[in-house]
C-alpha cells in the first residue's frame, strides 16, 4: 500500500475507543486527525467500539463516548449508532468472527493453545524479573504436538490461544511520520490472541476488524508502537496487506509528563461541563496537530482538514496548555451574538430538567427567592475556591483528610455508574475504611464540593455536578494540602483499576 499516494485507493480511517471509563481528550485528538485525513482525501471515517474487556466495558461508557464525540462536532460514516456495510461495529458482537480466524491460525501452525496456569505464569515472570530478562512467555506450550493440544482441549482443560513469534530476526515497522522502526523478534511476546473465555484480546480483534472494515490508514497514539510488530506478523500470517501505520505523540502536561486524569482533567465531558465550546476545544487540538502562523490561530475543522499534513505533525509531545485553550475559548465566546450566547448558556447549564431538580432540592432551604441563586451557585461553577483554611472546622488530621479526599476521588472513578446511590455508597464506604464517623467526613466533602460546610444535599449535588467536575474539585482540595505523594498514591490505589491509556483509543 502506497503511503505517498493515499488517493490510489479510497482512504478509510477509524477511531476505536474502549468503553471502560470517561471519554478522554486523547480520543478526541485521535478522532480529529483521522476525521480530517479521511475528509481531505474524500474517504470514510469509522467509529468502532472495542469492548472486548467485558469486566470494565459498560453501556454507560459507550453512551458517554458517543455523546462526547457528537458534542465535539465530529461525525462518522459508519459506526454502532449509524450502521454501515461492515458491521457490527461493537467487538462484543463479533466474537464468532474472531474465533474463526483464531482457528485458522491454529490450523496453519501460526498460533498454539497455551494451558499454563496463572500460578505457572507468575513463577515464570518472577524468574525473569530476578534474571533481568524481558518479561514474555517462554514458549513452553508451543512445543506441544497438535494431537496432545487437541486432546487436552477436548478434555475441557482451560487454555488461551497465543501467536507464534519467530525466535530470531527483526520486524521493521514503517511509520508514516517516524520512518522505519526496527524490533528484534527476540523481544516480542507470544501474545495471547484468544482468552480462556473465548473472547479475543485487543491484538487479534484489532487486526481482523481493520482488515474486514478495509481500513487503509491506522493513525493512533504512540503507546501502541510496541504492538505494531505483533500486528504486522498477524497480517503476514493471514496473507493480508497491512494498512499504513502512523503513531501520534502523546498529549502532555506542561511539565511534559503524560496527560493523566490523576494529575489533570482529561475527560471530554469535563470541558463541556466547564463551559468550553466544542469548536474551541477542537481548534485547540488542531493547533497541536498543525500549528498555524501567528494571527491565524482561530480556524474551523474544515480549515484544518485542508492544511493537515501527516508527515509534518511534530513528534515532540504536544503540551495540553489549558491557558491557551482558555484564550481560544474566549475568542469563540466573544464572537457570539447576544442571542447565540444566551442559547449556548441555556443549553450548557440551564435546561429545564436540571433547574427543576435544583429547585426541588432548594425550596425547603430558602426564605426568599433571592436566596436561590447563592444557595445553588456552586452547581453552576467549574472550580470552587478552597484553601487549607476552608477545612479548619473539620475534625480530621491533615493526613486523614487527604486520604478521605483521595480515596473518595479514586473509588468514585472506579464506579461504573455515577449517581446519588453510588456517591452515597462510596463516601460512606470511605468513612468505614478509615474507621471514622461519616458526619465528620461529610463536612470535608461539603467543603471540597461546594466551598462551604453546608449546602444543598451532598449526594444529590454531586450527582448533578457529575463525575468530571467532582473529580476536579477533589483534586483542587487535595492540592490545597500539597497533593498526594507517589508513595501514598501507590499505597492507596493498590486495589483500584489502572489508569487509562493516554490515547484512550486504538
C-alpha angles and dihedrals in degrees: 000000000000118000093190097058112040089171091069087090133007109288115234123182133171146192115218115189125179114233094226102114145346116334105266125221085233087067090055090047093052092041092051096055092044091048094048094045092051093046093047090057097040092251139129131275118205135195116212125180111220100202102153089123094086093178096059104023115100136181088230091059092048090052089049091051092052092046093047095048092045088051090056089061096245121134131192133214095219132021147119093287099041101033125214143183096282100055158167090079096191113081091214087067094052101060095121090055093055094046090054092054092044088054089051090055091047091051092050094047093245092116136030141199114256116204096178114137122231088250092055091048092050090050089051091051092048090055091049092049091050091049093045092235126141115285103244142122112284096218098244096144093040087079094058115114118244089246095053092044091051093046094052092046091049089051089060098253109157116249145163126216115241129189122243114244123193116254092225143015132061139273118218114208111200105210115193093225103025100042121220117353116192124213126186108229087220087072096047117098125231089247123215107245101176122030125222090261090060094251120125127244121236092266100059095037093047095052096042093047095046090052097045092044089051095236109181100184126035107198111177143139122298091244085081096057092097090054093056096086091055091049094048090050089054091050088051093048092051093044093240129142108244123232124249109276128216127169117204121215115256121257110254140204117241088266087056095246117135114283104253135167090233089064106028140003109283104162118110088216091053089065090046091052092046089060102255116149116238091231089057094049093049091045088053093049088047090058089056089055100040116011113216128220114268110278093027099075097118111078143140129249088253090057091048090051091056095052103032112122114180092201090059098051107120114244092209112107106270111230117232095221108187091191089060090047089051090053092050092046090051090054091054093046092049090053093057121101117238090257092050091049091052092049093048092047093049093049091047101053115342105068114141098248092055093046091050091053092050092047090052091053095044106041096083091050103051132079098185132031087239088064092065098074098048092043092055101031093108089062090065097042128092104213124007121221107248130159133182088267090059088072095049094114095056121104097222126102114240096259093049090046092052091048091049091053095043096046091048091051095047096042092049088051088057093054116104093213124035108210141123094278093050092047092051093047093049098044093047089045090055090053090052092047090052093044089238134133111257093227088063091052094042092070090052091052093045091054093046094048102035107018089240135081089234131038141126114325109308102223093046091046093053092049089052092048092050133217097288097053092042090052091052093048091051088051093050090050092049091049089057086065096043097270127256124307121235089247092052092047091052091047097044097042097047092114097038127098116264122264117268123260112269096242091045088197130071 
